[in-house]
Structures are given as C-alpha cells and as structure tokens.
Amino acid sequence: MPPKALQERTAPNLLREARRQLLSGGSVPTDLIGPDLARSWQRSWGAGLQPCGQMPGAPHASGAQLARALERQRELVAHARPVMEFMFDQTRESGCMVILAGADGMLLHAFGDSQFVNRAERVALRPGATWHEQYRGTNAIGTALTDELAVVVHADEHYLERNGFLTCSAAPIHDPSGRLLGALDVSGDHRGYHHHTLGLVRSAVRMIEHRLFDTRHDLRQWGGLRLRFHSQPEGLGTVTEGLLAVREDGLLAGANATALELLGLRWPDLAQTRLDTLLAESLDQLMEWCQRSSHIPRVVHTVSGHAVWVRVEAGRPAHLFLRDPVAAAAVPLAEPADALAALETGDAAMQAVFVRARKVVGKPIALLLQGESGVGKEVFARALHASGPRQTQPFVAVNCAALPENLIEAELFGYLGGAFTGSRREGAPGRIREAHLGTLFLDEIGDMPLSLQARLLRVLQDRQVVPLGGGQPVAVDFALVCATHRDLMAEIKVGRFREDLYYRLNGLTLQLPALRERTDLAQMLARELQRLEPGRGVTVAQDLLQALLCYRWPGNLRQLANALRTACALLDPHETVIGWNHLPDDLAGALQAPDAAADCLGESAEGAVPDLRTVSRQAINRTLNACQGNLSEAARSLGISRNTLYRKLRG
C-alpha cells in the first residue's frame, strides 16, 4: 500500500495543552493531537530531548564528511538533483527550500530562496546537519524517515519550539528493492503553508524512484524482465506507471510503490514473491508476447481479478529466457544480491569469512575484524551493516588511531555545552549516541588509550552513555564491529589493552586475508574496473595482468583501488586496455624490479624459501578452491581437523 500522509492539522490550543501535559507528566495525550503525531512526540521525549529551551548537540558534518557522504550516495543525489531543480523552479520566490536528506537524516543537498535560507540556517537547516528525529524531535524529514511515511509537520507540531516557524512536507525515497535511501522535503515559513505541497513532494519522489528503477534494471545490463503496468494503455511510459523487475526464475527483483499498491504487496514481501502468484498469465505467456512485439501493450489479470495494461521488456534476447526446464537448468541464476554478496569474488578463504559473518549478522554478537592495513576492514563492516536488519539506521565509523588522545573521549561519548575549553556552546551527542539503532564501527581499536577502554567497557555493559560534563545517562542500542591490525592478545600481555574489554569485543573474530594471499585477484580487478568505468569494457593487457597477479601488494586493497583509479584516469577516450604506461611510476617500478618474478614463484630475490605461514595459507587456498569451498572435504584432504582449518583461516 502507498504510504499515508499525516495531513490533518492540529489546532494550536490543543498543541499547547499537549505540550504542557508532556512536560508535567512525561506522556503525550493521543486524544489531543492524534496517534501519529503523539507517537513521534513520545519518541522525541524518550530520546532525551526537551521541547523548550536550548537544544542539545546534534551531529553536523564537516566539509570533508559531507563530501564523503555525497560520494557514498552519489546515485541518489544524481537522480534527485534535476528533480529538485525542477521543484525549485515551480516554487521560486515563495520563500521555501527543497532539501534532500540521506537515510541517516543528514541533509545532503538543498535549493532555496536566499531570504528563507538565511532564516533556516539559524536552526541548522542546511547541508551537513542531521535532522533525524532522535536529534531534532518531530520534523518532516526525521519523522518521514522513522515512520517511512509521507508527512507534513506544520508550525507548533514540531517537537522543538524553536522550529515552530517552519512548515515542512517530506516523503521517503526507496530504491527498487525497498531499501530506504533518504527523504525529499520542502520547507518554508509556516504562514505560507499550502496543502498541495505534500502532493508535489510525493510526485517528485515518484520521479526519483522511477529513474532509480530504470537505472538499476537498465536493459543493457539487466538479465531479467521489466514489466510496466497501468490501468490505461496511455499511462504506460509515464511517471504514473507501476514498475516490476522479474528474475529469470520468476522471482521479483524490484518494484516501485505504484506496482506494490496495484498487486497488494509490501516491500518485505518483494524478494520472496514469484510472478505466477500475482498474475493469471504465465511467465511463458509474457515471454511469448515479448518475443513477438514487446512495444504493444497487453491486458493481464491480477489474481484478485483486476485487469491492467502491461508492456513486457526483456533485458536480453528473448531466446535466452529458456522455457524448456532442462535447458533452463543449465543457465546459472543470480543469487539474491546484498552488500556482502557484492564483495564475493571467489576466494575460498574469504568465502569462509562470508559464511560465518552471515550466520551472526543481525544477532547481538560483537564482531572483531583482524587483518593488515588496507585489506578492507571498514568496507567489510559497511557491507555487514547494509546486509542486516539495521541497514536503514546509521553506520558510524570512528578511527581510534586518527583522533588525538585529548579529543577521542569527547568524540566518542559526547559532551555538555561548556564541558571544556573550546567546546561548542550547544554541546555534542558523541559518536556512540549517533550510532543508536545502527552500527558502531571502531577502527584500530588496539590504539584506543587505556583510560578510555574502561569507559567503553562500561558503555558496553550498561548500554548507556554519560556525556562529558555530567548529565543523565542516555540509553543506546547499536551493533558493534571493531577492527585492528594489532595482535590484541600480545597487547594484553604488555598491558596496553584490557583483557575484560577484549572479551566484550570478541564475540566472533574474522580474519581478512591480505591481498597477496587471495586467489581471486583477477576477478577483483575486473569488478573494480567495472565499478570505475561502468559499461566501457576496460581490461588489462595480458603481460601486465600476469605481473599484477605476481605482485605482493603491500598496501592491499587500498593500493589496488588507487592504482586502478589512476590507470583509468590516464586512459585516452578511445582506449579500453590498461597498459604499463597507464600505471603510477612507483607501481610500474615495483612490478619491473628483479625480485618481482621471484615473488610470483613464492621466492625472494635471494632465493629464500617463503615463510611457513604464507606456504600454509597458499596450500589451504588451493585445497579450498579444489573442494569448491567445502570445509569438511578440504580438512580431510589436508589431513587436519575441521577446527584446525577454522583456526588457520582465522590467521
């Protein structure tokens, strides 16, 4: 069903009385302001926010942090920006702003009349600020993200009185698989409220989601069917149509909200639903239409008996959609994609890591990622987060080695205004509170000062955080992932790491192998080139590829990604093959060094035998590949127990 909207405006006198009762009794009367608004106010109260007076610190990204957020969400921003420009043209000189926020509530991009923008900046309504409900109370952006509903929050319906001059209309944005990406909002002075604004916002979101669907299921790459639905044939190909992506085996892979409404589905049902449970017509019948004339609209019938017009489009030549069940069995079907699957490129040791990670994702088990610098520990942690039930909530990364010792305490635990010299007047919530309901990633945990290890242990035990300068403890709920390149047991022995904290962090240790120990470098090269130059078909010259496969990659995945990024930038427009002349000078020199070929044979330039750990790792990888990842069979082939194999894979 489409998201409903909170459109009924509450009388000012009822809002004042509800706020008075909240302050005196701590609960919101639903008979005064309605259940949806009351629930939002109650959540805001539970987050420790006071409706009146000074607002506690809310996250605000630096310029560099905002740039990184824009890069991570470049697909959303790219599709939203032209729609926002169109909306702003329609509302120009009306004293308002058009705002795009990410799923974590951070404002990413905005257009606005300068006169109103100046007023909005007084309450931090600008890119970089976070407007999630837990920091700003009831507001259109934060509440639309929390409830995943289109919503209007007008004047004093805002939980914080300081935001009462605003009227805001926002709607959530979903990708074709149903994942919450962010929200689109129009905000202005409350005296300029118009009840049509929410309809404009919802129409704009529909346009963005339509473009996201067409991009994700572009017929040049998508190997399944695209179905376009409408109650009238003239509606096909317009922004009002329903969209459905169907895999080769008949399972649904993507949709838009219009299609869900038409077929009586919800987002969580999408990936488990087959097309033949929704339509009376079979997949064979649809394929036959597509083969004959894909441009002609046809009438299909839903299982509930409704007739709708459909246009069927195939993402590859129709004969590849094999209807012969014997032949179809020979066509490998794509596994349901998630962020972890996107990292899998065939290395058996990494496959064992993925198998174990999937078993604990979403469970209250702390993860400790170990591996050399640059092996992709943060990338892996982000993929874990994006593949679990907390994926729509914040992912907060803190590098314990990059922060000065005198700042890391305030950064992690937050502080009250005036808690120390140089602190912000309004204070700050701290990174742990920012991770509430999401995932906290503590990188290089082995470099955390001992004094702060005790405070972190207390937070993990009590699930509460107390900011610097005092104040009431604030409850926090987050998944914990830590990472380090250090041997923490050795650090414990020399007194640099607390043993009790180690056992709190180490619910499950996952050892990420170095790039030189992996057997899937060729696949990783191809994947990275496709990511950097999508659709261009960039490859690596054969002689260079052999040299890259032999290289030891001391900088691991980080070095590989930087080298390929530089090589792609040095390609001329007509070139699609990376050669030696496209490499950074230092890498080219290292590949051509006298000992490079010896490295490929597992020997150093002096002819020394490689270390036992490297030999062991290579033997295990070869055996796991030969056994197609079957750990029991690999253990038998190696003549060791399954537990010993697990221990060796962990490092």
C-alpha positions in Angstrom: 0.0 0.0 0.0 1.2 3.6 -0.6 2.4 5.5 2.4 -0.3 7.5 4.0 0.3 11.1 5.0 -0.2 13.0 8.2 -2.2 15.8 6.7 -4.7 16.8 9.3 -3.5 20.0 11.1 -3.9 20.2 14.8 -5.4 23.3 16.4 -2.8 25.5 18.2 -4.6 25.4 21.6 -4.6 21.6 21.5 -0.9 21.5 20.7 -0.1 23.9 23.6 -2.1 21.7 26.0 -0.5 18.5 24.8 3.0 20.1 25.3 2.0 21.2 28.8 0.9 17.7 29.7 4.1 16.2 28.2 6.3 18.5 30.3 4.3 17.8 33.5 3.6 14.1 33.1 6.1 12.8 30.6 3.4 11.3 28.2 1.5 12.7 25.2 -2.3 12.6 25.2 -3.4 11.0 21.9 -6.9 12.4 22.2 -5.5 15.9 21.8 -3.1 15.6 18.9 -3.8 12.3 17.2 -1.9 9.0 17.4 0.8 9.5 14.7 2.0 12.9 16.0 1.7 11.7 19.6 4.0 8.7 18.9 6.5 11.0 17.3 6.5 13.4 20.2 6.8 10.4 22.6 9.8 9.1 20.7 11.4 12.6 20.9 10.8 12.7 24.6 12.3 9.2 25.0 15.4 10.4 23.2 16.0 12.9 26.0 15.0 16.0 24.0 13.3 18.9 25.8 10.7 20.8 23.8 11.7 24.1 25.2 15.0 25.9 25.9 18.4 25.1 24.4 18.7 22.1 22.2 21.4 19.5 23.0 24.1 19.0 20.4 23.1 17.3 17.1 25.6 15.9 14.6 26.9 18.3 12.0 29.3 17.0 9.3 32.4 18.9 8.4 33.0 19.7 4.7 35.1 16.6 4.2 32.5 14.4 5.9 29.7 15.9 3.8 31.8 15.3 0.6 32.2 11.6 1.7 28.5 11.3 2.3 27.7 12.7 -1.1 30.2 10.3 -2.7 28.6 7.3 -0.9 25.2 8.3 -2.1 26.1 9.7 -5.5 23.4 7.6 -7.3 20.6 9.1 -5.1 22.0 12.6 -5.4 22.5 12.3 -9.2 18.9 11.3 -9.8 17.4 13.7 -7.2 19.2 16.9 -8.2 17.4 17.5 -11.6 14.1 16.8 -9.9 14.9 19.2 -7.1 15.9 21.9 -9.6 12.5 21.4 -11.3 10.7 21.7 -8.0 12.6 24.8 -7.0 11.6 26.4 -10.3 8.0 25.7 -9.5 8.3 27.2 -6.0 10.7 30.1 -6.7 10.1 33.3 -4.8 7.7 31.6 -2.5 10.1 31.6 0.5 10.9 27.9 0.8 13.7 25.3 0.4 13.9 22.0 -1.4 16.0 19.6 0.6 17.4 16.1 0.1 18.4 14.0 3.1 20.1 10.6 3.4 18.7 7.7 5.3 20.6 8.8 8.4 18.9 12.2 8.3 22.0 14.1 7.1 21.0 16.9 4.7 22.9 16.3 1.5 21.7 19.0 -0.9 19.3 22.0 -1.0 18.0 24.7 -3.2 16.2 27.7 -1.6 15.2 31.3 -1.8 18.1 33.3 -0.2 15.6 35.2 2.0 14.4 32.0 3.7 17.7 30.2 3.6 19.2 32.8 6.0 16.4 32.1 8.5 16.7 28.3 8.0 20.4 28.4 8.8 19.6 29.7 12.3 18.2 26.3 13.1 20.9 24.4 11.1 18.5 23.6 8.2 21.5 23.3 5.8 23.6 20.6 4.1 25.7 18.7 6.6 23.3 19.0 9.5 21.5 15.8 10.7 17.7 16.1 11.1 17.0 12.6 12.3 14.1 12.5 14.8 16.3 11.4 17.7 18.3 14.7 17.4 15.7 17.2 16.2 12.5 15.8 17.5 9.4 15.6 15.4 10.1 17.2 12.0 9.1 16.3 8.5 12.4 14.8 7.4 13.2 12.9 10.5 9.7 11.6 11.1 9.3 10.6 7.4 12.5 8.6 7.7 11.4 7.0 11.0 7.9 6.1 10.0 8.7 5.7 6.3 5.5 7.8 5.6 4.9 10.9 3.7 4.3 13.6 6.4 3.5 17.3 6.9 4.8 18.8 10.2 3.4 22.3 10.5 4.3 25.1 12.9 3.9 24.1 16.5 3.5 20.4 15.5 7.3 20.4 15.6 8.5 18.9 18.8 11.1 21.6 19.4 9.6 25.0 19.9 12.5 26.7 18.1 11.4 25.1 14.9 7.8 26.3 15.2 8.2 29.0 12.4 8.6 26.2 9.8 6.1 24.2 7.8 7.7 21.1 6.2 6.4 18.4 3.8 8.6 15.3 3.3 8.3 11.8 1.7 10.7 8.9 2.0 12.7 7.6 -1.0 13.1 3.9 -1.6 15.3 2.0 -4.0 13.7 -0.7 -6.2 14.4 -3.4 -3.6 12.6 -1.4 -0.9 15.7 -0.1 0.9 15.2 3.3 2.4 17.6 5.8 0.7 16.5 9.1 2.2 13.8 11.7 2.0 12.8 14.7 -0.1 11.5 17.8 1.7 10.0 21.2 1.0 10.3 23.6 4.0 9.1 27.2 4.3 7.6 29.8 6.6 4.5 28.4 8.4 2.5 31.3 7.2 3.0 30.1 3.6 1.6 26.6 4.2 -0.3 25.1 1.3 -1.9 21.7 1.5 -0.9 20.9 -2.1 2.8 20.9 -1.2 2.9 17.3 0.1 1.4 16.2 -3.2 4.2 18.0 -5.1 6.8 16.3 -2.9 5.3 12.8 -3.4 5.2 13.3 -7.1 8.8 14.3 -7.1 9.8 11.2 -5.1 7.9 9.1 -7.6 10.0 10.6 -10.4 13.3 9.9 -8.5 12.2 6.3 -7.7 11.2 5.8 -11.4 14.7 6.9 -12.5 16.4 4.6 -9.9 14.4 1.7 -11.1 15.3 2.3 -14.8 19.0 2.7 -13.9 19.1 -0.5 -11.7 17.3 -2.5 -14.3 18.8 -1.0 -17.5 18.0 -3.4 -20.3 21.7 -3.2 -21.4 22.8 -4.9 -18.2 19.7 -6.4 -16.5 19.2 -10.0 -17.4 15.5 -10.3 -16.5 12.1 -8.9 -17.5 10.8 -5.4 -16.9 7.0 -5.0 -16.6 5.3 -1.7 -16.9 1.7 -1.5 -15.6 -1.2 1.0 -15.8 -4.9 0.9 -15.7 -4.9 2.7 -19.1 -2.6 2.0 -22.1 -1.9 5.7 -22.4 -0.4 5.7 -18.9 2.4 3.2 -19.9 5.7 5.0 -20.1 4.7 7.8 -17.8 5.7 8.5 -14.3 2.4 7.2 -13.1 3.0 3.6 -14.2 3.8 0.7 -12.0 7.2 -1.0 -12.5 8.2 -4.5 -11.8 11.6 -6.3 -12.4 11.4 -10.1 -12.6 14.3 -12.5 -12.5 14.8 -15.4 -14.9 13.4 -17.9 -12.3 10.2 -15.8 -11.9 11.1 -14.2 -8.6 10.6 -10.5 -8.2 13.8 -8.4 -8.0 12.5 -4.8 -7.9 9.4 -2.6 -8.0 8.1 0.9 -7.3 5.4 1.9 -4.9 2.7 2.0 -7.6 3.3 -1.6 -8.6 3.1 -2.7 -4.9 -0.2 -0.9 -4.5 -1.6 -2.5 -7.7 -0.5 -6.0 -6.7 -1.2 -5.8 -3.0 2.4 -6.3 -1.9 4.6 -4.8 0.8 8.4 -4.1 0.4 9.4 -7.0 2.8 7.5 -9.5 0.6 9.2 -8.5 -2.6 12.3 -10.8 -2.8 10.2 -13.9 -1.8 7.4 -13.4 -4.2 7.0 -15.2 -7.6 5.3 -13.5 -10.6 3.0 -16.5 -11.0 1.4 -15.9 -7.6 0.4 -12.3 -8.7 -0.8 -12.7 -12.3 -3.1 -15.1 -14.0 -0.9 -15.1 -17.1 2.2 -17.3 -17.0 5.8 -16.3 -17.5 5.8 -18.3 -20.7 2.9 -16.2 -22.0 4.7 -12.9 -21.1 7.8 -14.1 -22.9 5.9 -15.0 -26.0 4.4 -11.5 -26.1 7.9 -10.1 -25.6 9.3 -12.2 -28.5 6.5 -11.2 -30.9 6.2 -7.5 -30.1 7.4 -6.0 -26.9 6.2 -2.5 -27.7 2.5 -3.5 -27.9 0.5 -3.1 -24.6 -1.4 -6.2 -23.5 -4.1 -6.8 -20.9 -3.2 -9.1 -17.9 -5.2 -10.1 -14.9 -4.1 -10.0 -11.3 -5.0 -13.0 -9.1 -7.6 -10.7 -7.4 -9.4 -10.4 -10.8 -8.4 -6.8 -11.8 -7.4 -6.2 -15.5 -4.5 -3.9 -16.2 -2.4 -3.0 -19.2 1.2 -4.2 -19.3 4.2 -3.8 -21.5 6.8 -6.5 -21.2 10.5 -5.8 -21.9 13.3 -8.3 -21.9 16.8 -7.4 -20.7 18.5 -9.8 -23.1 17.5 -11.6 -26.3 14.2 -13.4 -25.5 15.6 -16.8 -26.6 17.9 -16.8 -23.5 14.8 -16.9 -21.3 14.7 -20.6 -21.8 11.3 -22.2 -21.2 12.5 -25.7 -21.6 13.1 -26.8 -18.0 16.0 -29.0 -18.9 17.7 -26.2 -20.8 16.8 -23.6 -18.2 18.6 -25.7 -15.5 21.9 -25.1 -17.4 21.5 -21.3 -17.1 23.0 -20.2 -13.7 20.6 -18.0 -11.8 21.7 -14.9 -10.0 21.8 -15.2 -6.2 19.8 -12.6 -4.3 22.2 -9.7 -4.1 23.1 -7.9 -1.0 26.1 -5.8 0.1 28.1 -8.9 1.3 27.4 -10.7 -2.0 28.8 -7.7 -3.9 32.2 -8.4 -2.2 32.4 -12.1 -3.1 34.8 -12.7 -6.0 35.7 -16.4 -5.5 38.5 -16.6 -2.9 37.9 -19.7 -0.7 39.3 -18.1 2.5 37.1 -15.0 2.1 34.2 -17.3 1.3 34.6 -19.0 4.7 34.6 -15.5 6.3 31.4 -14.6 4.5 29.7 -17.8 5.5 30.5 -17.2 9.2 29.6 -13.5 9.0 26.1 -14.2 7.5 25.3 -16.6 10.4 25.7 -13.8 13.0 24.6 -10.7 11.1 21.6 -9.2 12.9 22.4 -11.1 16.2 23.7 -9.4 19.4 27.2 -10.6 18.8 30.2 -8.2 18.7 32.5 -8.8 15.7 36.2 -8.2 15.7 37.8 -7.9 12.2 41.5 -8.5 12.0 43.9 -8.1 9.1 46.7 -6.0 7.7 46.1 -2.3 7.0 44.3 -1.8 3.7 42.6 -5.2 3.5 39.1 -3.6 3.5 38.0 -4.0 7.1 35.8 -0.9 7.0 34.4 -1.9 3.6 33.5 -5.3 5.1 31.9 -3.7 8.2 29.8 -1.4 6.0 28.7 -4.4 3.9 27.7 -6.3 7.1 25.7 -3.3 8.2 24.0 -3.0 4.8 23.1 -6.7 4.7 21.5 -6.8 8.1 18.2 -5.6 9.8 19.8 -2.3 10.9 20.7 -1.3 7.3 18.3 1.8 7.3 19.9 3.1 10.5 23.2 5.0 10.9 26.6 3.4 10.3 29.0 5.4 12.4 32.8 4.8 11.9 35.4 6.1 14.3 39.1 5.6 13.7 40.6 5.4 17.1 44.2 5.9 15.8 43.3 9.1 13.9 41.9 11.1 16.8 44.2 13.0 19.2 44.0 11.4 22.7 42.6 14.6 24.2 39.7 14.6 21.7 38.7 11.0 21.4 36.8 11.0 24.7 34.6 13.9 23.6 34.2 12.5 20.1 33.0 9.1 21.3 31.0 9.9 24.4 29.8 13.5 23.6 29.8 16.4 26.0 27.5 19.1 27.5 27.9 22.7 26.5 30.9 24.3 28.2 32.3 21.0 29.4 35.8 22.0 28.4 37.6 24.9 26.8 36.9 25.2 23.2 33.7 23.0 23.3 30.6 24.1 21.4 28.1 26.0 23.3 25.3 23.6 22.4 27.4 20.5 23.2 27.6 17.4 21.1 25.9 13.9 21.4 29.0 11.9 20.6 29.6 9.2 18.0 28.2 6.4 20.3 24.8 8.2 20.5 24.9 8.8 16.8 25.0 5.1 16.2 21.8 4.4 18.2 19.7 1.7 16.4 22.5 1.3 13.9 26.1 0.0 13.8 29.2 1.5 15.6 32.4 0.7 13.9 35.6 1.3 15.9 38.5 1.0 13.6 42.0 0.4 15.0 40.5 -0.3 18.4 44.0 -1.5 19.5 45.1 2.1 19.5 42.4 3.3 22.0 44.0 4.8 25.1 43.7 2.6 28.3 41.8 5.3 30.2 39.0 5.3 27.5 38.9 1.5 27.3 37.4 1.4 30.8 34.7 3.9 29.8 33.9 2.0 26.6 33.6 -1.2 28.7 31.1 0.5 30.9 29.0 1.6 28.0 29.0 -2.0 26.5 28.0 -3.4 29.9 25.3 -0.9 30.8 24.2 0.1 27.3 24.1 3.7 28.5 26.4 6.6 27.8 27.1 9.6 30.0 28.4 12.7 28.2 31.5 14.6 29.4 30.4 17.3 31.9 27.8 15.1 33.6 24.1 14.8 32.8 21.7 11.9 32.7 22.7 8.6 31.2 21.2 8.0 27.8 20.3 4.5 26.7 21.9 3.3 23.4 21.3 0.3 21.2 23.8 -0.5 18.5 25.6 -3.4 16.8 29.3 -3.3 17.5 32.0 -4.1 15.0 35.7 -3.4 15.8 38.8 -3.8 13.7 42.5 -3.8 14.3 45.8 -4.8 12.6 47.4 -5.4 16.0 47.7 -8.7 17.9 45.4 -7.8 20.8 46.4 -10.8 22.9 50.0 -9.6 22.7 48.8 -6.1 23.6 47.1 -7.5 26.7 50.3 -9.2 27.8 52.3 -6.0 27.8 49.5 -4.1 29.5 48.3 -1.9 26.6 44.9 -3.4 26.2 42.3 -4.5 28.8 41.6 -8.2 28.8 38.0 -7.7 30.0 37.3 -5.3 27.1 38.8 -7.8 24.7 36.3 -10.5 25.6 33.5 -7.9 25.3 34.6 -7.1 21.7 35.5 -10.6 20.6 32.1 -12.3 20.2 33.4 -13.6 16.9 36.8 -12.8 15.2 37.0 -12.7 11.5 40.5 -12.7 9.8 40.5 -10.9 6.5 43.4 -12.2 4.4 46.0 -10.0 2.8 45.6 -9.4 -0.9 48.8 -11.4 -1.7 47.1 -14.4 0.0 44.0 -14.3 -2.1 43.3 -16.3 -5.2 40.7 -14.0 -6.8 42.8 -11.0 -7.8 41.8 -11.3 -11.5 38.1 -11.2 -10.6 38.7 -8.3 -8.2 40.4 -6.4 -11.0 37.5 -6.9 -13.3 35.0 -5.9 -10.7 36.9 -2.7 -9.7 37.3 -1.7 -13.4 33.6 -2.2 -14.0 32.8 0.0 -11.0 35.3 2.7 -12.1 34.3 2.6 -15.8 30.8 1.1 -16.0 29.8 -0.2 -19.4 33.1 0.8 -21.1 34.7 -2.7 -21.1 38.1 -1.7 -19.8 40.6 -4.6 -19.4 44.2 -5.1 -18.5 46.9 -6.1 -21.0 47.8 -9.8 -20.6 51.5 -9.2 -19.8 50.6 -6.5 -17.2 47.9 -8.7 -15.8 50.4 -11.5 -15.1 52.8 -9.0 -13.4 49.9 -7.7 -11.2 48.9 -11.3 -10.2 52.5 -11.8 -9.0 52.9 -8.6 -7.1 52.7 -8.8 -3.3 50.5 -5.6 -2.8 51.9 -4.3 0.5 49.1 -1.7 0.6 46.5 -4.4 -0.1 43.0 -3.4 -1.5 43.6 0.3 -0.8 46.7 0.2 -3.0 44.9 -1.8 -5.7 42.0 0.6 -5.8 44.2 3.7 -6.0 46.3 2.1 -8.8 43.3 1.3 -10.9 41.7 4.7 -10.4 44.9 6.3 -11.6 45.2 4.0 -14.6 41.6 4.6 -15.7 42.2 8.4 -15.4 45.2 8.1 -17.7 43.3 6.2 -20.4 42.7 8.3 -23.5 39.0 8.4 -24.6 39.5 5.8 -27.3 41.5 3.4 -25.1 40.0 0.4 -23.3 43.1 -1.6 -22.4 45.3 -0.6 -19.5 49.0 -1.0 -20.2 52.3 -0.3 -18.5 52.2 3.4 -19.5 48.9 3.9 -17.5 50.4 2.8 -14.2 51.7 5.1 -11.5 55.5 5.3 -11.7 56.2 3.7 -8.3 54.0 0.7 -9.0 55.5 0.2 -12.5 58.9 0.2 -11.0 58.0 -2.3 -8.3 56.5 -4.7 -10.9 59.6 -4.5 -13.0 62.0 -5.0 -10.1 64.4 -8.0 -10.4 62.6 -9.8 -7.5 59.1 -9.4 -8.9 59.2 -12.6 -10.9 60.6 -14.5 -8.0 57.7 -13.3 -5.8 55.4 -14.9 -8.4 57.2 -18.3 -7.7 56.9 -17.8 -4.0 60.7 -17.0 -3.5 62.5 -13.8 -2.7 65.3 -12.3 -4.8 67.9 -14.0 -2.6 66.2 -17.4 -3.2 65.0 -17.8 0.3 62.1 -20.1 1.0 58.8 -18.2 1.8 57.7 -18.2 5.4 55.7 -21.1 6.7 52.5 -19.1 7.3 52.5 -18.0 3.6 53.0 -21.5 2.4 50.3 -22.8 4.7 47.9 -20.1 3.5 48.6 -20.9 -0.1 48.1 -24.6 0.4 44.8 -24.1 2.2 43.5 -21.7 -0.5 44.4 -24.1 -3.3 42.7 -27.0 -1.5 39.6 -25.0 -0.7 39.3 -23.9 -4.3 39.7 -27.5 -5.4 36.9 -28.5 -3.0 34.7 -25.6 -4.1 34.7 -24.1 -0.6 33.6 -27.4 1.2 35.4 -27.0 4.5 34.9 -30.6 5.6 36.3 -32.0 2.4 39.2 -29.6 2.4 40.1 -30.5 6.0 40.1 -34.3 5.1 42.3 -33.5 2.0 44.7 -31.6 4.2 44.8 -34.2 6.9 43.7 -31.8 9.6 40.5 -31.4 11.7 37.8 -29.0 10.8 38.5 -26.9 13.9 42.2 -26.7 13.0 41.2 -25.5 9.5 38.9 -22.8 11.0 41.8 -21.7 13.3 44.2 -21.4 10.3 41.6 -19.5 8.3 41.3 -17.0 11.2 45.0 -16.4 10.9 
